[in-house]
Amino acid sequence: MKLALLVANRGFFPSSVIEATYGDMRSAAEKAGIELLTIDSGLVKYDAVETTQEGMVYHDFLDRHRGEYDGVIISLPNFGDENGIKAALRDVNVPVLLQAYPDEIGKMDFAHRRDAFCGKLGLCSVFKQMGFRFTSGKPFVMHPLSADFEKELNDFTAICRVVKKMRYMRLGVFGARTTAFKSVRYDEGAMERVGIDTESYDLTAIMEKYEATDARGEGAAWFREKLTATGDYRDAPDYALDSLSRLGAALLDIIRGDRLDGIAIRCWSELQHMLHIAPCALLGIYNSLGIPAACETDASNALMMVAMNAASGQPTGCLDINNNYGTDPEKAILFHCGPLPVELMVKPGHIEEHLMFTKTQGENCSWGVNVGHIKPGEITIAGGRTENGEVHYFVESAEITDDPIENGYFGTPGVMKMAGLQDKLFSMQEEGFRHHAIITPGNHVRQVEEALSKYLGYRRIKL
């Protein structure tokens, strides 16, 4: 991650703070694992931007390095000058973080007072007039070496990752919409307007690729190793591991060849009729690899998986919001058949048949369900949809508890606890969100919302 640094100045305030600002910011960036791009020394007075002319010099500097940096930090060590900043950033197309130094009690005389607090308010007013988008957190002023700014910088880099990943994203949809679920319908045009390029693949093409894949070849062998590391196949027939490995290698070849950032797949019922497998365990592996993969051709939620993966830097999973948990109004059971990455499970799962398919098709029709339990801990949960030419989403924080789920419950479940759950479920039903939701570990609500709504043009529906 590389961020450009713009240090602002106001001439009648102490310029001695400029050099210290560079040192503070370099230390903060190094701690966060960030590379800083700074203006060449001597191009502007004090290596800081004050006047409109200096802002134009900085603008040209950014222009020469366009494509190298993922975001811009504006640092106000003193009041700053809005004209120089305005000229410097007039056509910037990456997220911008605004940081202002706090004043210190005991250093409020004319020689030491910064007034960055006031300067930030003035600059924000100008940004509002311009319609300029920027990121700024709480508290209002932060020292670069403070714990508050450490969190702010980590949040901002996550926002930059999401914007970079999704501004020009390629989504692969393998197979037609799952026939029984009209709820997963989506609008490719709406996705295109926010930068999502959707590629559709017929299952016949997938099967041709599968047939051409050697079960003992390098690609299939690699998947066999991954599959056996994330699930116990001792009760599965020999053909299941071979078929899953071949399909995994065939799909990965398409993903890499066509540079897909995420996928959604028609996972039933053709794969059961033709290959006698369920691709759940494969989806878990793709998610572990950082290739977000949604089942049941849920393309709208596949793009949310990409966003959540970029925000958290951790795998994601697509689940059903499936059952009430007794009479507790703030708890519900999340579940899916078994497509979770092992990182979101308590431990590697047990490979089983899909009971819903054996009920209708008989035994040995659907091996590949990775059965286990969702790992407890704080999560972010989100969902996406398209409507009226827009991409809408919700994102909330929640927790996976360690509450027990009775023996005999099929698939990979976990109990979710969310404050105000009943009101949020009511909002979901009124807004038409589907039964699927995406989870990732930790609380990343702010990063997802800022990236999608502020910088990319999605609309958040607050539940």
C-alpha positions as CSV (number, residue, x, y, z in Angstrom):
1,M,0.0,0.0,0.0
2,K,1.4,3.4,-1.0
3,L,-0.1,6.7,0.1
4,A,0.8,10.2,-1.1
5,L,1.4,12.7,1.7
6,L,0.5,16.4,1.3
7,V,1.7,18.5,4.2
8,A,-0.2,21.9,4.3
9,N,1.1,25.2,5.7
10,R,-0.1,28.7,6.6
11,G,2.7,31.2,6.5
12,F,1.9,33.3,9.6
13,F,1.8,30.1,11.7
14,P,5.0,28.4,13.0
15,S,6.6,26.6,10.0
16,S,9.0,24.8,12.3
17,V,6.4,22.1,12.7
18,I,6.7,21.0,9.0
19,E,9.9,19.0,9.4
20,A,8.5,17.3,12.5
21,T,5.3,16.4,10.6
22,Y,7.3,14.5,8.0
23,G,9.1,12.5,10.8
24,D,5.8,11.8,12.6
25,M,4.1,10.6,9.4
26,R,7.0,8.4,8.3
27,S,6.9,6.7,11.8
28,A,3.2,6.2,11.6
29,A,3.3,4.8,8.1
30,E,6.2,2.5,8.9
31,K,4.3,1.1,11.9
32,A,1.2,0.5,9.6
33,G,3.3,-1.1,6.8
34,I,2.6,1.7,4.4
35,E,5.0,3.3,1.9
36,L,4.8,7.1,1.7
37,L,5.1,9.1,-1.5
38,T,6.4,12.6,-0.7
39,I,7.0,15.6,-2.9
40,D,10.6,16.1,-4.0
41,S,12.4,18.4,-1.6
42,G,12.7,22.0,-2.8
43,L,9.8,22.1,-5.2
44,V,7.7,24.1,-2.8
45,K,8.6,26.2,0.2
46,Y,9.2,24.2,3.4
47,D,8.2,21.1,1.3
48,A,4.6,22.0,2.2
49,V,1.7,23.4,0.2
50,E,0.3,26.8,1.0
51,T,-0.4,29.0,-2.1
52,T,-2.4,28.1,-5.2
53,Q,0.8,28.1,-7.1
54,E,2.3,25.6,-4.7
55,G,-0.9,23.5,-5.0
56,M,-0.5,23.4,-8.7
57,V,3.1,22.2,-8.3
58,Y,1.9,19.4,-6.0
59,H,-0.9,18.6,-8.5
60,D,1.7,18.1,-11.2
61,F,3.7,15.9,-8.8
62,L,0.7,13.7,-8.2
63,D,0.0,13.6,-11.9
64,R,3.5,12.3,-12.7
65,H,2.9,9.5,-10.1
66,R,-0.7,8.7,-11.1
67,G,-1.3,5.0,-10.6
68,E,1.4,4.5,-8.1
69,Y,-0.5,5.6,-5.0
70,D,-3.7,4.2,-3.5
71,G,-4.8,7.2,-1.4
72,V,-3.7,10.7,-0.2
73,I,-3.1,11.9,3.3
74,I,-3.6,15.6,3.9
75,S,-1.8,16.6,7.1
76,L,-2.5,20.0,8.8
77,P,0.3,20.7,11.3
78,N,-1.1,24.2,11.5
79,F,-4.1,26.0,10.1
80,G,-3.2,25.3,6.5
81,D,-4.4,27.0,3.4
82,E,-7.5,25.8,1.6
83,N,-6.5,27.4,-1.7
84,G,-3.3,25.4,-2.1
85,I,-5.0,22.2,-1.1
86,K,-7.9,22.8,-3.4
87,A,-5.5,23.3,-6.4
88,A,-3.4,20.3,-5.4
89,L,-6.3,17.8,-5.3
90,R,-8.7,19.2,-7.9
91,D,-8.9,15.9,-9.9
92,V,-7.6,13.3,-7.5
93,N,-9.4,9.9,-8.0
94,V,-8.4,8.0,-4.8
95,P,-9.6,8.2,-1.2
96,V,-8.3,11.2,0.8
97,L,-7.6,11.1,4.5
98,L,-7.7,14.5,6.4
99,Q,-5.6,14.7,9.6
100,A,-5.1,17.7,11.8
101,Y,-2.7,18.1,14.7
102,P,-4.1,18.9,18.2
103,D,-2.9,21.9,20.2
104,E,-1.3,21.2,23.6
105,I,-2.1,22.8,26.9
106,G,0.9,24.8,27.9
107,K,1.9,25.5,24.2
108,M,-0.8,27.9,23.3
109,D,1.3,31.0,22.9
110,F,1.8,32.6,19.5
111,A,5.1,30.8,18.9
112,H,3.6,27.4,19.4
113,R,-0.2,27.5,18.8
114,R,-1.2,25.5,15.7
115,D,-4.9,26.2,15.1
116,A,-5.2,23.1,12.9
117,F,-8.5,22.4,14.6
118,C,-10.0,25.6,13.1
119,G,-8.2,25.2,9.8
120,K,-9.7,21.7,9.4
121,L,-13.2,23.1,9.9
122,G,-12.6,25.7,7.2
123,L,-11.1,23.2,4.8
124,C,-14.1,20.8,5.3
125,S,-16.4,23.7,4.4
126,V,-14.6,24.2,1.1
127,F,-14.6,20.5,0.4
128,K,-18.4,20.5,0.9
129,Q,-18.8,23.4,-1.5
130,M,-16.7,21.5,-4.1
131,G,-18.5,18.2,-3.6
132,F,-15.1,16.7,-2.7
133,R,-15.1,13.4,-0.9
134,F,-12.7,12.7,2.0
135,T,-12.3,10.6,5.1
136,S,-12.0,11.9,8.6
137,G,-12.7,10.1,11.9
138,K,-12.9,10.8,15.6
139,P,-11.5,12.5,17.6
140,F,-11.5,15.6,15.4
141,V,-7.8,16.2,15.7
142,M,-5.2,13.5,16.2
143,H,-1.4,13.4,16.5
144,P,0.1,11.0,14.0
145,L,1.9,9.0,16.7
146,S,-1.3,8.6,18.8
147,A,-3.3,5.3,19.1
148,D,-6.3,7.1,17.6
149,F,-4.4,7.9,14.5
150,E,-3.0,4.4,14.3
151,K,-6.5,3.1,14.1
152,E,-7.5,5.8,11.7
153,L,-4.7,5.0,9.3
154,N,-5.5,1.3,9.5
155,D,-9.2,2.0,8.7
156,F,-8.1,4.3,5.8
157,T,-5.9,1.7,4.2
158,A,-8.8,-0.7,4.3
159,I,-11.0,1.9,2.6
160,C,-8.3,2.3,0.0
161,R,-8.1,-1.5,-0.6
162,V,-11.8,-1.8,-1.2
163,V,-11.9,1.2,-3.6
164,K,-8.8,-0.1,-5.5
165,K,-10.3,-3.6,-5.7
166,M,-13.8,-2.7,-6.7
167,R,-13.4,0.4,-8.9
168,Y,-12.6,-1.9,-11.8
169,M,-13.7,-5.3,-10.7
170,R,-14.4,-8.5,-12.7
171,L,-17.1,-10.9,-11.5
172,G,-17.5,-14.3,-13.0
173,V,-20.9,-16.0,-12.9
174,F,-20.7,-19.7,-13.6
175,G,-24.1,-21.0,-14.8
176,A,-27.5,-19.5,-15.1
177,R,-29.4,-18.1,-12.1
178,T,-30.3,-20.9,-9.8
179,T,-33.8,-21.7,-11.1
180,A,-35.7,-22.0,-7.9
181,F,-34.4,-18.7,-6.5
182,K,-35.7,-15.6,-8.2
183,S,-34.5,-13.7,-5.1
184,V,-30.9,-13.8,-6.5
185,R,-31.8,-11.9,-9.7
186,Y,-29.5,-9.0,-10.4
187,D,-29.0,-6.1,-12.8
188,E,-25.7,-6.3,-14.8
189,G,-26.2,-2.7,-15.9
190,A,-26.4,-1.4,-12.3
191,M,-23.2,-3.3,-11.5
192,E,-21.5,-1.8,-14.6
193,R,-22.3,1.7,-13.4
194,V,-20.3,1.1,-10.2
195,G,-17.4,-0.5,-12.0
196,I,-18.4,-4.2,-11.9
197,D,-17.7,-6.0,-15.2
198,T,-19.8,-9.2,-15.1
199,E,-18.7,-12.3,-17.2
200,S,-21.2,-15.1,-17.6
201,Y,-20.2,-18.7,-18.3
202,D,-22.5,-21.5,-19.4
203,L,-22.2,-24.7,-17.4
204,T,-21.6,-26.6,-20.7
205,A,-18.3,-24.6,-21.1
206,I,-17.5,-25.4,-17.5
207,M,-18.1,-29.1,-18.1
208,E,-15.9,-29.1,-21.2
209,K,-13.1,-27.6,-19.1
210,Y,-13.7,-30.2,-16.5
211,E,-13.5,-33.1,-19.0
212,A,-10.2,-31.7,-20.3
213,T,-8.7,-31.5,-16.8
214,D,-6.5,-34.5,-15.9
215,A,-7.4,-36.0,-12.5
216,R,-3.7,-36.7,-11.9
217,G,-2.4,-33.5,-13.3
218,E,-0.6,-30.8,-11.3
219,G,-3.7,-28.6,-10.9
220,A,-5.9,-31.3,-9.6
221,A,-3.2,-32.7,-7.4
222,W,-2.8,-29.2,-5.8
223,F,-6.6,-29.1,-5.1
224,R,-6.6,-32.6,-3.7
225,E,-4.0,-31.5,-1.1
226,K,-6.0,-28.4,-0.2
227,L,-9.3,-30.3,0.0
228,T,-7.9,-32.9,2.4
229,A,-6.4,-30.2,4.6
230,T,-9.7,-28.5,5.1
231,G,-12.0,-31.5,5.4
232,D,-12.1,-35.2,6.4
233,Y,-12.8,-37.4,3.4
234,R,-12.6,-40.7,5.2
235,D,-16.4,-41.4,4.7
236,A,-16.5,-40.1,1.1
237,P,-16.2,-42.4,-1.9
238,D,-13.0,-42.2,-3.9
239,Y,-14.6,-40.5,-6.9
240,A,-15.7,-37.5,-4.9
241,L,-12.2,-36.2,-4.2
242,D,-11.2,-36.8,-7.8
243,S,-14.2,-35.0,-9.2
244,L,-13.9,-32.1,-6.8
245,S,-10.1,-31.7,-7.5
246,R,-10.7,-31.7,-11.3
247,L,-13.5,-29.1,-11.0
248,G,-11.5,-27.0,-8.7
249,A,-8.6,-26.9,-11.1
250,A,-10.8,-26.2,-14.1
251,L,-12.5,-23.3,-12.4
252,L,-9.3,-21.9,-11.1
253,D,-7.8,-21.9,-14.6
254,I,-10.8,-19.8,-15.8
255,I,-10.6,-17.5,-12.8
256,R,-6.9,-16.8,-13.4
257,G,-7.0,-16.7,-17.2
258,D,-9.9,-14.2,-17.2
259,R,-8.6,-12.3,-14.2
260,L,-11.8,-12.7,-12.2
261,D,-11.9,-11.0,-8.8
262,G,-14.8,-13.0,-7.5
263,I,-17.3,-15.6,-8.6
264,A,-20.8,-16.9,-8.1
265,I,-21.7,-20.4,-9.2
266,R,-24.9,-22.4,-10.0
267,C,-24.2,-25.1,-7.5
268,W,-27.3,-27.3,-8.0
269,S,-28.7,-29.4,-9.5
270,E,-26.7,-30.1,-12.6
271,L,-23.4,-30.7,-10.8
272,Q,-25.2,-33.4,-8.8
273,H,-26.7,-35.0,-11.9
274,M,-23.5,-34.9,-13.9
275,L,-20.6,-35.2,-11.4
276,H,-22.4,-36.4,-8.3
277,I,-20.8,-33.7,-6.1
278,A,-21.6,-30.5,-4.3
279,P,-19.0,-27.8,-4.8
280,C,-19.2,-26.5,-1.2
281,A,-15.7,-27.5,-0.2
282,L,-14.3,-25.9,-3.3
283,L,-15.9,-22.6,-2.5
284,G,-14.4,-22.6,0.9
285,I,-10.9,-23.0,-0.7
286,Y,-11.5,-20.2,-3.1
287,N,-12.5,-17.9,-0.3
288,S,-9.4,-19.0,1.7
289,L,-7.3,-18.0,-1.4
290,G,-8.8,-14.5,-1.5
291,I,-11.1,-15.4,-4.4
292,P,-14.5,-14.6,-2.9
293,A,-17.0,-17.2,-4.1
294,A,-20.7,-17.2,-3.6
295,C,-23.0,-20.2,-4.1
296,E,-26.5,-20.3,-5.8
297,T,-25.4,-17.7,-8.4
298,D,-25.8,-14.9,-5.9
299,A,-23.8,-12.3,-7.9
300,S,-25.0,-9.3,-5.8
301,N,-23.6,-10.9,-2.7
302,A,-20.4,-12.1,-4.5
303,L,-19.5,-8.5,-5.0
304,M,-20.1,-7.9,-1.3
305,M,-17.8,-10.7,-0.6
306,V,-15.1,-9.0,-2.6
307,A,-15.7,-5.7,-0.6
308,M,-15.6,-7.4,2.7
309,N,-12.5,-9.4,1.9
310,A,-10.7,-6.3,0.8
311,A,-11.8,-4.4,3.9
312,S,-10.9,-7.1,6.5
313,G,-8.0,-8.7,4.6
314,Q,-9.5,-12.0,5.8
315,P,-11.7,-14.6,4.1
316,T,-15.4,-14.2,3.8
317,G,-18.3,-16.6,3.8
318,C,-21.8,-16.7,2.3
319,L,-24.5,-17.9,4.7
320,D,-28.2,-18.1,5.1
321,I,-29.9,-16.2,7.8
322,N,-31.8,-19.3,8.6
323,N,-33.5,-19.9,11.9
324,N,-34.6,-18.2,15.1
325,Y,-32.7,-19.4,18.2
326,G,-35.4,-20.3,20.6
327,T,-37.1,-17.2,21.9
328,D,-34.1,-15.0,22.2
329,P,-35.0,-11.9,20.1
330,E,-31.3,-10.9,19.5
331,K,-30.1,-14.3,18.2
332,A,-30.5,-16.2,15.0
333,I,-28.8,-19.2,13.4
334,L,-26.6,-18.6,10.4
335,F,-26.1,-21.6,8.2
336,H,-25.0,-22.9,4.9
337,C,-24.4,-26.4,3.5
338,G,-20.7,-26.2,3.8
339,P,-19.0,-23.6,1.6
340,L,-17.1,-21.7,4.4
341,P,-13.3,-21.3,4.4
342,V,-11.6,-23.2,7.1
343,E,-10.5,-19.9,8.7
344,L,-14.2,-19.2,9.6
345,M,-14.7,-22.6,11.1
346,V,-13.9,-23.9,14.5
347,K,-11.8,-26.6,12.8
348,P,-11.6,-28.5,9.5
349,G,-15.0,-30.0,8.7
350,H,-16.3,-33.5,7.8
351,I,-17.1,-34.1,4.2
352,E,-20.6,-35.4,3.7
353,E,-23.4,-35.7,1.2
354,H,-25.9,-32.9,0.7
355,L,-29.0,-34.3,2.6
356,M,-31.4,-32.1,0.6
357,F,-30.2,-33.7,-2.7
358,T,-30.0,-37.3,-1.4
359,K,-33.7,-36.9,-0.4
360,T,-34.7,-36.3,-4.0
361,Q,-31.9,-38.0,-6.0
362,G,-30.8,-40.9,-3.8
363,E,-27.4,-41.6,-2.3
364,N,-24.0,-40.8,-3.9
365,C,-25.2,-37.8,-5.7
366,S,-23.7,-34.8,-3.9
367,W,-20.5,-35.4,-2.0
368,G,-18.5,-32.2,-1.0
369,V,-20.4,-30.6,1.8
370,N,-17.9,-29.5,4.5
371,V,-19.8,-29.8,7.7
372,G,-18.6,-28.1,10.9
373,H,-19.3,-25.0,13.0
374,I,-18.8,-21.3,12.5
375,K,-16.0,-19.9,14.6
376,P,-17.2,-17.6,17.5
377,G,-16.1,-14.0,17.6
378,E,-17.0,-10.5,16.4
379,I,-18.1,-10.3,12.7
380,T,-19.2,-7.9,10.1
381,I,-22.3,-9.0,8.2
382,A,-23.5,-7.6,4.9
383,G,-25.8,-8.2,2.0
384,G,-26.2,-6.7,-1.5
385,R,-28.9,-6.3,-4.2
386,T,-29.6,-4.3,-7.3
387,E,-32.7,-2.1,-7.7
388,N,-33.7,0.6,-10.1
389,G,-30.3,0.8,-11.7
390,E,-28.4,1.1,-8.4
391,V,-26.4,-1.3,-6.2
392,H,-27.7,-1.3,-2.6
393,Y,-26.3,-3.0,0.4
394,F,-26.5,-3.3,4.2
395,V,-23.6,-3.7,6.6
396,E,-23.8,-4.3,10.3
397,S,-21.7,-5.6,13.2
398,A,-22.6,-8.7,15.1
399,E,-21.2,-11.6,17.0
400,I,-21.0,-15.4,16.5
401,T,-21.6,-16.9,20.0
402,D,-20.6,-20.2,21.3
403,D,-24.2,-21.2,22.0
404,P,-24.8,-24.9,21.3
405,I,-26.8,-26.1,18.3
406,E,-28.4,-29.5,18.7
407,N,-27.0,-32.6,17.1
408,G,-28.5,-33.5,13.8
409,Y,-28.6,-29.9,12.5
410,F,-27.4,-30.2,8.9
411,G,-24.5,-28.2,7.5
412,T,-22.3,-25.6,9.0
413,P,-24.2,-23.4,11.5
414,G,-23.4,-20.8,14.2
415,V,-25.5,-18.6,16.4
416,M,-25.4,-14.9,15.6
417,K,-26.2,-12.2,18.2
418,M,-27.1,-8.7,17.0
419,A,-28.5,-5.8,19.0
420,G,-31.9,-4.8,17.7
421,L,-32.1,-7.9,15.5
422,Q,-35.8,-8.0,15.2
423,D,-35.9,-4.4,13.9
424,K,-33.2,-5.1,11.5
425,L,-34.9,-8.2,10.2
426,F,-38.1,-6.1,9.7
427,S,-36.1,-3.6,7.7
428,M,-34.6,-6.5,5.6
429,Q,-38.0,-7.8,4.7
430,E,-39.3,-4.3,3.8
431,E,-36.3,-3.5,1.7
432,G,-36.3,-6.9,-0.1
433,F,-32.9,-8.2,0.9
434,R,-32.5,-11.9,0.3
435,H,-31.9,-14.7,2.8
436,H,-28.1,-14.7,2.1
437,A,-25.6,-12.6,4.0
438,I,-21.8,-12.3,3.9
439,I,-19.6,-12.5,7.0
440,T,-16.0,-11.7,7.8
441,P,-14.1,-11.6,11.1
442,G,-13.9,-8.2,13.0
443,N,-15.8,-5.0,12.8
444,H,-15.3,-3.3,9.4
445,V,-18.6,-1.4,9.0
446,R,-16.9,2.0,8.7
447,Q,-14.4,0.9,6.0
448,V,-17.1,-0.9,3.9
449,E,-19.5,2.0,4.1
450,E,-16.9,4.8,3.4
451,A,-15.5,2.9,0.4
452,L,-18.8,1.8,-1.2
453,S,-21.0,4.8,-0.5
454,K,-18.6,7.7,-0.4
455,Y,-16.1,6.8,-3.1
456,L,-17.9,4.2,-5.3
457,G,-21.5,5.3,-5.5
458,Y,-23.3,2.4,-3.8
459,R,-26.3,3.1,-1.6
460,R,-26.3,1.8,2.0
461,I,-29.6,0.8,3.4
462,K,-29.4,1.3,7.1
463,L,-31.4,-1.5,8.9
